[in-house]
Amino acid sequence: MDLGYTKGQFEEALNICRSLYIEKMHDYGTAWRILRPESVTDQIFIKANRIRTLQLKESCVGEGIVPEFIGIVNYSIMGLIQLELGFAETADLNSEEALRKYDFWAETSLNLMLKKNHDYDEAWRSMRVSSYVDLILMKIFRTKQIEKLLGETKVSEGIDANYMDMMNYAIFGLIKLVIEKEDEA
């Protein structure tokens, strides 16, 4: 498969996430700025754990897994912003700057995905959506361990790389569940 095709699908899925980020920012501002990175990691855990639960049993509230994948993408980017800026005591980031930061980290994560995708030769396309969820959960547990170590690793990537990987696996899930379904229609 053409990597340009994958890039286009990735950007399409990311635009869905970005649109919701903008709408929520209208409603809530940047209240998430008070979250410490550990709390962001826990929010991602809640989303990924819910997806796994919904994959194993029926929902009681009638919501599907697509919104949870969108949440993982957006919280991952918020986490990257928090790592960059540090958490705040107030919603100190205006909407324009928050969107500029979002776009920077989305582009950085896209570039990472393209490099890894080249080396792995589109292997993600042969994977199941449930595997993306399991990998996100594993990355969460790795991130929690790195947080316990106060970011001091010996040979492993840092928290930022884990957030980007979680985001990219969530994007793969969105591509399979939303973008490819639209392409089939």
N, C-alpha and C positions, 0 to 999 in steps of 0.2 A: 504494500500500500504506500502511496505517496505521502511523504512527511508533510507536505503542504496541505494535503487533505486533513491530516490529523491536526495540524495547527489551526485550520479553519474550524474544525469541530470543537477544539479546545476553546477557541475564542468565542464561539457561539454559546457554549455552556457557561463560560465565564460571564458573558453579557447577561445571562439570566440571573446569575448571582449578584452581579454589580447593580442591576436594576432593583433588586430587593434591598440591597445595602443602601441605595439612595432613598428608597421609600421609607425604610426604617429610620434612616438618619433624619428624614423629615419629621417623623413621629416622635423620635426619642433623642434627637441630637446625637452627640457623641458621649452619652452617659457611660458607655463601655470603657472609657478612658480610666475609670477608677479601678478596673479589674487588674489585679496582679497577674503576671503571666501564668502562675499556677492555677488561678481561677479560670483563665481562658482554656488551659489544658483540660480542666474538669468539665467545662462547657462542651468541648469537643468530645470528651468521653461520653457525656450524656447523650449527645446526638448519635454517635457511633453505636453505643450500647442499645439505643432505641431501635436503630435500623436492624441490628442483629436480632433483637427480640421480635420485631415485626416479621423478619424472615422466618422465624421459628413458630410464630403463632399469630392469630388474627388480632387486629387493632381493636381496642375498646373505644377509642375516640374517633375512629374513622379517618385518620390522617395517614398518608402514605410515607414512603421513604424518601421520595424526591426532595421534599422540604428539608429533611434532615441532612441530605448531602449538600444542599445549598448552604445550610447552617454551618456545616464543617468547613466549607470553602471560606465563608465570610469570617468565621471565628479564627481560622488559621491565619488569614490576612490581618485581622485585628491583633492576633498574638504577635505576628511579625512587627507590626507597628509598635506594640507595647515593648517588645525587646529593643527596638530601635530608640524609642523616646523615654522609656520608663513609664510606670503608671503614674497617674495624676490624682490629686485630691478632688478635682472637679472635672467637668466636661470642658476641658481647656482647648480643644481643637475645633476650629471652625469647619464648616461643611466642605468648603473648597479645599482646604489643606488635607482633611480626612480623605477626600476623594482622590487627591493627588497622590497621597501615600498609598491608598488602596491600589491605584493604577500602577505605581512603581513596583509594589510587591507582587501584583498579579503578573506583570511583565517579567519580573525576575523568576518567578515560579514557572512561567511558560518556557522561558529559556532553559531552565534546568530540565524540565520535562523533555524538551526537544533534544537536548544532548543525551539524556539517559535513553530516550526512545530510540535514538539512532543506534546506540550501543546494544540495546536489548531487542532491536528489530521488531518493534510493535508487538512484543509478547503479551502486553496487557489486553490486546484484542481477543486472545484465546482464553483469557481468564474469566472466571465467574464473578458476578457482582458480589457474591458472598465472600469471595477471597479478598476483594478490595476492602470490605468491612473488617475482616479479620486482620489484614495488614495495617489498617488505620488503628485498630485497637492495640496491636503490637507496638506501633509507633508511639501511641499514647503512653503505654507502660514504660517504654524506653525513655520517653520525655520525662515522665515522673521520676525515674531513677536519676536522670541527669539533673533534674531540679533538686533532688535530695543531695546530690554532689555539688550543688551550687554552681553548676555549669562546668565543673572541672572534669574533663574526660581525658583518658590516656590515649586512646586510639580512635575514638568514635566522633562522628559529626556532632554538631551542637543542636540545641533546641531549634534554632532557625531552620536547619536542614530538615528536621523532623516535621515541623509545621508545613514546610513546602511539600514534603512527600505526602503528608496527610491530605493536603489540598489537592495535589495531583491525583491521588487515588479517588478522591471524591469527584473530581472532574471526570475521570474515566467512568465512574458510576453514572454520572449525569449523561455522558455521551451515549452510553448503552441504553439507559432508561428513557431518555427524552430525545436526544438529537437523532439517533439512529432510527427511532420509532417514527419521527417526523419524516425522515428521508424515505422510509418505506411506504408512507401514506401517499 
